Protein backbone atom coordinates (compact mmCIF):
# COMPACT_ATOMS: atom_id res chain seq x y z
CA UNK A 1 0.00 0.00 0.00
CA UNK A 2 2.65 2.52 0.99
CA UNK A 3 4.59 2.42 -2.29
CA UNK A 4 2.11 4.94 -3.74
CA UNK A 5 2.50 7.24 -0.74
CA UNK A 6 6.26 7.49 -0.43
CA UNK A 7 9.14 8.65 -2.64
CA UNK A 8 9.51 8.75 -5.58
CA UNK A 9 5.73 9.35 -5.78
CA UNK A 10 4.19 12.77 -5.23
CA UNK A 11 1.26 12.18 -2.91
CA UNK A 12 -1.23 13.86 -0.61
CA UNK A 13 -0.33 14.83 2.95
CA UNK A 14 -2.17 16.86 5.57
CA UNK A 15 -5.48 18.55 4.79
CA UNK A 16 -6.31 21.89 6.46
CA UNK A 17 -9.92 22.83 7.20
CA UNK A 18 -11.34 26.15 8.33
CA UNK A 19 -14.02 25.22 10.87
CA UNK A 20 -16.77 27.16 12.59
CA UNK A 21 -17.03 25.10 15.80
CA UNK A 22 -13.62 23.78 16.77
CA UNK A 23 -14.74 21.73 19.77
CA UNK A 24 -17.61 20.05 17.94
CA UNK A 25 -15.34 19.18 15.03
CA UNK A 26 -12.65 17.86 17.37
CA UNK A 27 -15.25 15.61 19.01
CA UNK A 28 -16.46 14.31 15.65
CA UNK A 29 -13.02 13.58 14.26
CA UNK A 30 -11.77 11.84 17.39
CA UNK A 31 -14.92 9.96 18.48
CA UNK A 32 -16.45 9.14 15.08
CA UNK A 33 -13.53 9.09 12.64
CA UNK A 34 -10.93 7.86 15.11
CA UNK A 35 -8.11 10.39 14.89
CA UNK A 36 -5.96 11.24 17.89
CA UNK A 37 -4.97 14.76 18.88
CA UNK A 38 -1.33 15.43 18.02
CA UNK A 39 -1.25 19.05 19.18
CA UNK A 40 -3.76 21.65 20.30
CA UNK A 41 -3.42 25.41 20.63
CA UNK A 42 -5.97 28.18 20.67
CA UNK A 43 -7.82 28.01 17.39
CA UNK A 44 -5.88 25.06 15.97
CA UNK A 45 -5.89 21.27 16.39
CA UNK A 46 -3.63 18.80 14.60
CA UNK A 47 -5.03 15.28 14.23
CA UNK A 48 -3.03 12.12 13.60
CA UNK A 49 -3.34 8.38 13.22
CA UNK A 50 0.21 7.34 14.12
CA UNK A 51 0.94 9.87 16.88
CA UNK A 52 3.63 11.55 14.76
CA UNK A 53 2.28 12.71 11.41
CA UNK A 54 -0.54 15.27 11.10
CA UNK A 55 -3.17 14.16 8.60
CA UNK A 56 -5.91 16.69 9.33
CA UNK A 57 -5.57 20.20 10.77
CA UNK A 58 -8.63 22.07 12.06
CA UNK A 59 -8.38 25.84 12.32
CA UNK A 60 -10.84 28.44 13.62
CA UNK A 61 -10.64 32.22 13.52
CA UNK A 62 -13.03 35.12 13.79
CA UNK A 63 -14.92 36.10 10.68
CA UNK A 64 -15.43 32.67 9.16
CA UNK A 65 -18.80 31.97 7.58
CA UNK A 66 -20.45 28.74 6.38
CA UNK A 67 -19.54 27.36 2.98
CA UNK A 68 -21.49 28.77 0.06
CA UNK A 69 -22.98 26.42 -2.55
CA UNK A 70 -21.60 25.95 -6.05
CA UNK A 71 -18.05 26.98 -5.29
CA UNK A 72 -14.71 25.36 -5.99
CA UNK A 73 -13.16 23.58 -3.03
CA UNK A 74 -13.34 20.25 -1.28
CA UNK A 75 -15.48 17.41 -2.60
CA UNK A 76 -13.91 15.02 -0.12
CA UNK A 77 -10.62 14.01 1.43
CA UNK A 78 -9.99 10.29 1.53
CA UNK A 79 -8.62 8.35 4.48
CA UNK A 80 -6.82 5.19 3.35
CA UNK A 81 -6.99 2.24 5.75
CA UNK A 82 -4.40 -0.56 5.64
CA UNK A 83 -6.76 -3.47 4.94
CA UNK A 84 -10.24 -4.74 4.13
CA UNK A 85 -10.52 -5.97 7.70
CA UNK A 86 -9.95 -2.43 8.96
CA UNK A 87 -12.69 -1.17 6.64
CA UNK A 88 -15.05 -3.80 8.01
CA UNK A 89 -14.28 -2.74 11.56
CA UNK A 90 -14.95 0.87 10.54
CA UNK A 91 -18.36 -0.06 9.12
CA UNK A 92 -19.38 -1.73 12.38
CA UNK A 93 -18.12 1.27 14.35
CA UNK A 94 -20.04 3.77 12.19
CA UNK A 95 -23.21 1.70 12.47
CA UNK A 96 -22.84 1.55 16.24
CA UNK A 97 -22.47 5.35 16.27
CA UNK A 98 -25.54 5.82 14.08
CA UNK A 99 -23.59 7.45 11.24
CA UNK A 100 -25.31 7.80 7.88
CA UNK A 101 -23.08 6.22 5.23
CA UNK A 102 -22.76 5.88 1.50
CA UNK A 103 -20.73 3.00 0.08
CA UNK A 104 -19.22 2.03 -3.28
CA UNK A 105 -16.92 -0.44 -4.97
CA UNK A 106 -14.63 1.35 -7.42
CA UNK A 107 -12.86 -1.82 -8.71
CA UNK A 108 -9.52 -0.46 -7.47
CA UNK A 109 -10.89 0.16 -3.97
CA UNK A 110 -13.81 -0.26 -1.59
CA UNK A 111 -15.09 2.93 -0.01
CA UNK A 112 -17.42 4.49 2.53
CA UNK A 113 -18.68 8.08 2.34
CA UNK A 114 -19.92 10.45 5.02
CA UNK A 115 -19.96 14.14 5.92
CA UNK A 116 -18.64 15.93 8.97
CA UNK A 117 -20.93 18.29 10.97
CA UNK A 118 -19.98 21.25 8.74
CA UNK A 119 -20.61 19.49 5.46
CA UNK A 120 -17.07 18.50 4.49
CA UNK A 121 -17.02 15.26 2.52
CA UNK A 122 -15.01 12.30 3.83
CA UNK A 123 -14.14 9.03 2.15
CA UNK A 124 -12.82 6.09 4.18
CA UNK A 125 -11.46 3.35 1.94
CA UNK A 126 -9.15 0.44 1.39
CA UNK A 127 -7.23 -0.36 -1.79
CA UNK A 128 -7.36 -3.63 -3.61
CA UNK A 129 -3.84 -4.92 -4.41
CA UNK A 130 -2.39 -3.04 -7.37
CA UNK A 131 -1.91 -6.25 -9.34
CA UNK A 132 -5.72 -6.57 -9.39
CA UNK A 133 -6.21 -3.17 -11.08
CA UNK A 134 -6.91 -3.23 -14.81
CA UNK A 135 -5.09 -0.73 -17.03
CA UNK A 136 -6.19 -0.20 -20.63
CA UNK A 137 -4.47 2.24 -23.01
CA UNK A 138 -2.74 3.94 -20.09
CA UNK A 139 -5.88 4.42 -17.99
CA UNK A 140 -6.97 2.46 -14.94
CA UNK A 141 -10.44 0.94 -14.93
CA UNK A 142 -12.65 2.52 -12.28
CA UNK A 143 -16.41 2.53 -11.74
CA UNK A 144 -19.00 3.09 -9.05
CA UNK A 145 -20.91 -0.10 -8.23
CA UNK A 146 -22.51 -1.54 -5.10
CA UNK A 147 -20.18 -2.39 -2.23
CA UNK A 148 -20.23 -5.94 -0.87
CA UNK A 149 -20.78 -4.60 2.63
CA UNK A 150 -21.54 -8.01 4.10
CA UNK A 151 -18.27 -9.35 2.73
CA UNK A 152 -16.30 -6.42 4.08
CA UNK A 153 -17.84 -6.80 7.55
CA UNK A 154 -17.32 -10.58 7.50
CA UNK A 155 -13.62 -10.08 6.76
CA UNK A 156 -13.29 -8.09 9.98
CA UNK A 157 -15.33 -10.53 12.04
CA UNK A 158 -13.44 -13.58 10.77
CA UNK A 159 -10.13 -11.88 11.56
CA UNK A 160 -11.32 -10.79 15.00
CA UNK A 161 -10.67 -7.18 14.02
CA UNK A 162 -12.30 -4.60 16.28
CA UNK A 163 -12.37 -0.82 16.11
CA UNK A 164 -9.75 0.99 18.18
CA UNK A 165 -9.60 4.23 16.23
CA UNK A 166 -7.71 4.71 12.98
CA UNK A 167 -4.84 2.23 12.57
CA UNK A 168 -1.36 3.73 12.83
CA UNK A 169 -0.69 2.90 9.16
CA UNK A 170 -3.60 5.07 7.99
CA UNK A 171 -2.71 7.59 5.26
CA UNK A 172 -4.30 10.53 3.49
CA UNK A 173 -4.96 8.49 0.39
CA UNK A 174 -6.19 11.21 -1.95
CA UNK A 175 -7.99 14.54 -2.18
CA UNK A 176 -10.97 15.15 -4.48
CA UNK A 177 -11.75 18.74 -5.47
CA UNK A 178 -14.46 20.78 -7.13
CA UNK A 179 -12.88 22.83 -9.94
CA UNK A 180 -14.19 25.27 -12.54
CA UNK A 181 -12.54 23.94 -15.72
CA UNK A 182 -11.08 20.50 -16.33
CA UNK A 183 -8.75 21.42 -19.20
CA UNK A 184 -6.94 24.23 -17.39
CA UNK A 185 -6.89 22.15 -14.20
CA UNK A 186 -5.30 19.24 -16.03
CA UNK A 187 -2.59 21.49 -17.46
CA UNK A 188 -1.82 22.94 -14.04
CA UNK A 189 -1.39 19.57 -12.35
CA UNK A 190 0.31 17.87 -15.30
CA UNK A 191 2.71 20.55 -16.51
CA UNK A 192 3.14 22.36 -13.21
CA UNK A 193 3.21 19.56 -10.67
CA UNK A 194 4.09 16.44 -12.64
CA UNK A 195 0.86 14.44 -12.32
CA UNK A 196 -0.45 12.15 -15.03
CA UNK A 197 -3.99 11.24 -16.02
CA UNK A 198 -4.97 7.94 -14.41
CA UNK A 199 -8.49 7.89 -15.83
CA UNK A 200 -11.21 10.08 -17.26
CA UNK A 201 -14.74 9.92 -15.86
CA UNK A 202 -17.93 11.81 -16.79
CA UNK A 203 -17.35 15.37 -15.59
CA UNK A 204 -14.20 14.38 -13.70
CA UNK A 205 -10.53 13.64 -14.06
CA UNK A 206 -8.38 11.43 -11.85
CA UNK A 207 -4.63 12.09 -11.71
CA UNK A 208 -1.69 10.41 -10.00
CA UNK A 209 2.00 9.69 -9.94
CA UNK A 210 3.70 6.26 -9.76
CA UNK A 211 0.64 4.66 -11.45
CA UNK A 212 -1.62 4.98 -8.44
CA UNK A 213 -5.33 4.94 -9.30
CA UNK A 214 -5.52 8.54 -8.12
CA UNK A 215 -3.89 10.92 -5.69
CA UNK A 216 -6.20 13.66 -6.99
CA UNK A 217 -9.83 13.68 -8.08
CA UNK A 218 -10.96 16.80 -9.97
CA UNK A 219 -14.57 17.39 -11.00
CA UNK A 220 -16.93 20.00 -12.42
CA UNK A 221 -20.01 18.52 -10.75
CA UNK A 222 -20.70 21.86 -9.03
CA UNK A 223 -20.84 23.46 -12.48
CA UNK A 224 -18.36 24.77 -15.03
CA UNK A 225 -16.96 28.23 -14.38
CA UNK A 226 -17.79 28.18 -10.67
CA UNK A 227 -16.05 30.81 -8.51
CA UNK A 228 -13.32 30.09 -6.03
CA UNK A 229 -14.24 29.50 -2.42
CA UNK A 230 -13.99 32.71 -0.40
CA UNK A 231 -10.96 33.09 1.84
CA UNK A 232 -13.10 33.57 4.95
CA UNK A 233 -15.28 30.56 4.22
CA UNK A 234 -15.40 27.41 6.29
CA UNK A 235 -14.20 24.35 4.40
CA UNK A 236 -10.92 23.58 2.69
CA UNK A 237 -8.15 26.00 3.60
CA UNK A 238 -5.34 24.06 1.90
CA UNK A 239 -4.03 20.60 1.24
CA UNK A 240 -0.50 19.26 1.10
CA UNK A 241 1.39 17.55 -1.70
CA UNK A 242 4.48 15.71 -0.53
CA UNK A 243 7.47 15.63 -2.90
CA UNK A 244 10.50 13.34 -2.61
CA UNK A 245 12.84 16.15 -1.47
CA UNK A 246 13.44 19.90 -1.51
CA UNK A 247 14.97 19.72 -5.00
CA UNK A 248 11.71 18.26 -6.31
CA UNK A 249 9.77 21.07 -4.61
CA UNK A 250 12.01 23.69 -6.24
CA UNK A 251 11.58 22.04 -9.64
CA UNK A 252 7.80 22.06 -9.23
CA UNK A 253 7.88 25.73 -8.26
CA UNK A 254 9.85 26.53 -11.42
CA UNK A 255 7.41 24.55 -13.56
CA UNK A 256 4.46 26.34 -11.98
CA UNK A 257 5.95 29.76 -12.65
CA UNK A 258 6.66 28.71 -16.25
CA UNK A 259 2.93 28.15 -16.86
CA UNK A 260 1.98 31.40 -15.16
CA UNK A 261 0.96 30.11 -11.74
CA UNK A 262 1.82 32.09 -8.64
CA UNK A 263 4.16 30.53 -6.08
CA UNK A 264 4.96 32.11 -2.73
CA UNK A 265 6.58 31.38 0.61
CA UNK A 266 4.38 31.41 3.71
CA UNK A 267 5.99 30.70 7.09
CA UNK A 268 8.72 28.71 5.39
CA UNK A 269 6.29 26.73 3.22
CA UNK A 270 6.07 26.79 -0.55
CA UNK A 271 2.47 27.59 -1.48
CA UNK A 272 0.51 27.80 -4.71
CA UNK A 273 -3.12 27.54 -5.82
CA UNK A 274 -4.71 25.73 -8.73
CA UNK A 275 -6.72 27.70 -11.34
CA UNK A 276 -9.87 27.28 -9.21
CA UNK A 277 -8.23 28.79 -6.14
CA UNK A 278 -7.64 25.53 -4.26
CA UNK A 279 -4.57 26.28 -2.12
CA UNK A 280 -1.70 23.76 -2.10
CA UNK A 281 1.28 23.43 0.21
CA UNK A 282 4.30 21.85 -1.50
CA UNK A 283 6.21 19.87 1.11
CA UNK A 284 9.50 18.03 0.91
CA UNK A 285 9.34 14.49 2.26
CA UNK A 286 11.37 13.35 5.22
C-alpha positions as CSV (number, residue, x, y, z in Angstrom):
1,X,0.0,0.0,0.0
2,X,2.6,2.5,1.0
3,X,4.6,2.4,-2.3
4,X,2.1,4.9,-3.7
5,X,2.5,7.2,-0.7
6,X,6.3,7.5,-0.4
7,X,9.1,8.7,-2.6
8,X,9.5,8.7,-5.6
9,X,5.7,9.3,-5.8
10,X,4.2,12.8,-5.2
11,X,1.3,12.2,-2.9
12,X,-1.2,13.9,-0.6
13,X,-0.3,14.8,2.9
14,X,-2.2,16.9,5.6
15,X,-5.5,18.6,4.8
16,X,-6.3,21.9,6.5
17,X,-9.9,22.8,7.2
18,X,-11.3,26.1,8.3
19,X,-14.0,25.2,10.9
20,X,-16.8,27.2,12.6
21,X,-17.0,25.1,15.8
22,X,-13.6,23.8,16.8
23,X,-14.7,21.7,19.8
24,X,-17.6,20.0,17.9
25,X,-15.3,19.2,15.0
26,X,-12.7,17.9,17.4
27,X,-15.3,15.6,19.0
28,X,-16.5,14.3,15.6
29,X,-13.0,13.6,14.3
30,X,-11.8,11.8,17.4
31,X,-14.9,10.0,18.5
32,X,-16.4,9.1,15.1
33,X,-13.5,9.1,12.6
34,X,-10.9,7.9,15.1
35,X,-8.1,10.4,14.9
36,X,-6.0,11.2,17.9
37,X,-5.0,14.8,18.9
38,X,-1.3,15.4,18.0
39,X,-1.3,19.1,19.2
40,X,-3.8,21.6,20.3
41,X,-3.4,25.4,20.6
42,X,-6.0,28.2,20.7
43,X,-7.8,28.0,17.4
44,X,-5.9,25.1,16.0
45,X,-5.9,21.3,16.4
46,X,-3.6,18.8,14.6
47,X,-5.0,15.3,14.2
48,X,-3.0,12.1,13.6
49,X,-3.3,8.4,13.2
50,X,0.2,7.3,14.1
51,X,0.9,9.9,16.9
52,X,3.6,11.6,14.8
53,X,2.3,12.7,11.4
54,X,-0.5,15.3,11.1
55,X,-3.2,14.2,8.6
56,X,-5.9,16.7,9.3
57,X,-5.6,20.2,10.8
58,X,-8.6,22.1,12.1
59,X,-8.4,25.8,12.3
60,X,-10.8,28.4,13.6
61,X,-10.6,32.2,13.5
62,X,-13.0,35.1,13.8
63,X,-14.9,36.1,10.7
64,X,-15.4,32.7,9.2
65,X,-18.8,32.0,7.6
66,X,-20.4,28.7,6.4
67,X,-19.5,27.4,3.0
68,X,-21.5,28.8,0.1
69,X,-23.0,26.4,-2.5
70,X,-21.6,26.0,-6.1
71,X,-18.0,27.0,-5.3
72,X,-14.7,25.4,-6.0
73,X,-13.2,23.6,-3.0
74,X,-13.3,20.2,-1.3
75,X,-15.5,17.4,-2.6
76,X,-13.9,15.0,-0.1
77,X,-10.6,14.0,1.4
78,X,-10.0,10.3,1.5
79,X,-8.6,8.3,4.5
80,X,-6.8,5.2,3.3
81,X,-7.0,2.2,5.7
82,X,-4.4,-0.6,5.6
83,X,-6.8,-3.5,4.9
84,X,-10.2,-4.7,4.1
85,X,-10.5,-6.0,7.7
86,X,-9.9,-2.4,9.0
87,X,-12.7,-1.2,6.6
88,X,-15.0,-3.8,8.0
89,X,-14.3,-2.7,11.6
90,X,-14.9,0.9,10.5
91,X,-18.4,-0.1,9.1
92,X,-19.4,-1.7,12.4
93,X,-18.1,1.3,14.3
94,X,-20.0,3.8,12.2
95,X,-23.2,1.7,12.5
96,X,-22.8,1.6,16.2
97,X,-22.5,5.3,16.3
98,X,-25.5,5.8,14.1
99,X,-23.6,7.5,11.2
100,X,-25.3,7.8,7.9
101,X,-23.1,6.2,5.2
102,X,-22.8,5.9,1.5
103,X,-20.7,3.0,0.1
104,X,-19.2,2.0,-3.3
105,X,-16.9,-0.4,-5.0
106,X,-14.6,1.4,-7.4
107,X,-12.9,-1.8,-8.7
108,X,-9.5,-0.5,-7.5
109,X,-10.9,0.2,-4.0
110,X,-13.8,-0.3,-1.6
111,X,-15.1,2.9,0.0
112,X,-17.4,4.5,2.5
113,X,-18.7,8.1,2.3
114,X,-19.9,10.4,5.0
115,X,-20.0,14.1,5.9
116,X,-18.6,15.9,9.0
117,X,-20.9,18.3,11.0
118,X,-20.0,21.2,8.7
119,X,-20.6,19.5,5.5
120,X,-17.1,18.5,4.5
121,X,-17.0,15.3,2.5
122,X,-15.0,12.3,3.8
123,X,-14.1,9.0,2.1
124,X,-12.8,6.1,4.2
125,X,-11.5,3.4,1.9
126,X,-9.2,0.4,1.4
127,X,-7.2,-0.4,-1.8
128,X,-7.4,-3.6,-3.6
129,X,-3.8,-4.9,-4.4
130,X,-2.4,-3.0,-7.4
131,X,-1.9,-6.3,-9.3
132,X,-5.7,-6.6,-9.4
133,X,-6.2,-3.2,-11.1
134,X,-6.9,-3.2,-14.8
135,X,-5.1,-0.7,-17.0
136,X,-6.2,-0.2,-20.6
137,X,-4.5,2.2,-23.0
138,X,-2.7,3.9,-20.1
139,X,-5.9,4.4,-18.0
140,X,-7.0,2.5,-14.9
141,X,-10.4,0.9,-14.9
142,X,-12.7,2.5,-12.3
143,X,-16.4,2.5,-11.7
144,X,-19.0,3.1,-9.0
145,X,-20.9,-0.1,-8.2
146,X,-22.5,-1.5,-5.1
147,X,-20.2,-2.4,-2.2
148,X,-20.2,-5.9,-0.9
149,X,-20.8,-4.6,2.6
150,X,-21.5,-8.0,4.1
151,X,-18.3,-9.3,2.7
152,X,-16.3,-6.4,4.1
153,X,-17.8,-6.8,7.5
154,X,-17.3,-10.6,7.5
155,X,-13.6,-10.1,6.8
156,X,-13.3,-8.1,10.0
157,X,-15.3,-10.5,12.0
158,X,-13.4,-13.6,10.8
159,X,-10.1,-11.9,11.6
160,X,-11.3,-10.8,15.0
161,X,-10.7,-7.2,14.0
162,X,-12.3,-4.6,16.3
163,X,-12.4,-0.8,16.1
164,X,-9.8,1.0,18.2
165,X,-9.6,4.2,16.2
166,X,-7.7,4.7,13.0
167,X,-4.8,2.2,12.6
168,X,-1.4,3.7,12.8
169,X,-0.7,2.9,9.2
170,X,-3.6,5.1,8.0
171,X,-2.7,7.6,5.3
172,X,-4.3,10.5,3.5
173,X,-5.0,8.5,0.4
174,X,-6.2,11.2,-1.9
175,X,-8.0,14.5,-2.2
176,X,-11.0,15.2,-4.5
177,X,-11.7,18.7,-5.5
178,X,-14.5,20.8,-7.1
179,X,-12.9,22.8,-9.9
180,X,-14.2,25.3,-12.5
181,X,-12.5,23.9,-15.7
182,X,-11.1,20.5,-16.3
183,X,-8.8,21.4,-19.2
184,X,-6.9,24.2,-17.4
185,X,-6.9,22.2,-14.2
186,X,-5.3,19.2,-16.0
187,X,-2.6,21.5,-17.5
188,X,-1.8,22.9,-14.0
189,X,-1.4,19.6,-12.4
190,X,0.3,17.9,-15.3
191,X,2.7,20.6,-16.5
192,X,3.1,22.4,-13.2
193,X,3.2,19.6,-10.7
194,X,4.1,16.4,-12.6
195,X,0.9,14.4,-12.3
196,X,-0.5,12.1,-15.0
197,X,-4.0,11.2,-16.0
198,X,-5.0,7.9,-14.4
199,X,-8.5,7.9,-15.8
200,X,-11.2,10.1,-17.3
201,X,-14.7,9.9,-15.9
202,X,-17.9,11.8,-16.8
203,X,-17.3,15.4,-15.6
204,X,-14.2,14.4,-13.7
205,X,-10.5,13.6,-14.1
206,X,-8.4,11.4,-11.8
207,X,-4.6,12.1,-11.7
208,X,-1.7,10.4,-10.0
209,X,2.0,9.7,-9.9
210,X,3.7,6.3,-9.8
211,X,0.6,4.7,-11.4
212,X,-1.6,5.0,-8.4
213,X,-5.3,4.9,-9.3
214,X,-5.5,8.5,-8.1
215,X,-3.9,10.9,-5.7
216,X,-6.2,13.7,-7.0
217,X,-9.8,13.7,-8.1
218,X,-11.0,16.8,-10.0
219,X,-14.6,17.4,-11.0
220,X,-16.9,20.0,-12.4
221,X,-20.0,18.5,-10.8
222,X,-20.7,21.9,-9.0
223,X,-20.8,23.5,-12.5
224,X,-18.4,24.8,-15.0
225,X,-17.0,28.2,-14.4
226,X,-17.8,28.2,-10.7
227,X,-16.1,30.8,-8.5
228,X,-13.3,30.1,-6.0
229,X,-14.2,29.5,-2.4
230,X,-14.0,32.7,-0.4
231,X,-11.0,33.1,1.8
232,X,-13.1,33.6,5.0
233,X,-15.3,30.6,4.2
234,X,-15.4,27.4,6.3
235,X,-14.2,24.3,4.4
236,X,-10.9,23.6,2.7
237,X,-8.1,26.0,3.6
238,X,-5.3,24.1,1.9
239,X,-4.0,20.6,1.2
240,X,-0.5,19.3,1.1
241,X,1.4,17.5,-1.7
242,X,4.5,15.7,-0.5
243,X,7.5,15.6,-2.9
244,X,10.5,13.3,-2.6
245,X,12.8,16.1,-1.5
246,X,13.4,19.9,-1.5
247,X,15.0,19.7,-5.0
248,X,11.7,18.3,-6.3
249,X,9.8,21.1,-4.6
250,X,12.0,23.7,-6.2
251,X,11.6,22.0,-9.6
252,X,7.8,22.1,-9.2
253,X,7.9,25.7,-8.3
254,X,9.9,26.5,-11.4
255,X,7.4,24.5,-13.6
256,X,4.5,26.3,-12.0
257,X,6.0,29.8,-12.6
258,X,6.7,28.7,-16.2
259,X,2.9,28.1,-16.9
260,X,2.0,31.4,-15.2
261,X,1.0,30.1,-11.7
262,X,1.8,32.1,-8.6
263,X,4.2,30.5,-6.1
264,X,5.0,32.1,-2.7
265,X,6.6,31.4,0.6
266,X,4.4,31.4,3.7
267,X,6.0,30.7,7.1
268,X,8.7,28.7,5.4
269,X,6.3,26.7,3.2
270,X,6.1,26.8,-0.6
271,X,2.5,27.6,-1.5
272,X,0.5,27.8,-4.7
273,X,-3.1,27.5,-5.8
274,X,-4.7,25.7,-8.7
275,X,-6.7,27.7,-11.3
276,X,-9.9,27.3,-9.2
277,X,-8.2,28.8,-6.1
278,X,-7.6,25.5,-4.3
279,X,-4.6,26.3,-2.1
280,X,-1.7,23.8,-2.1
281,X,1.3,23.4,0.2
282,X,4.3,21.8,-1.5
283,X,6.2,19.9,1.1
284,X,9.5,18.0,0.9
285,X,9.3,14.5,2.3
286,X,11.4,13.4,5.2
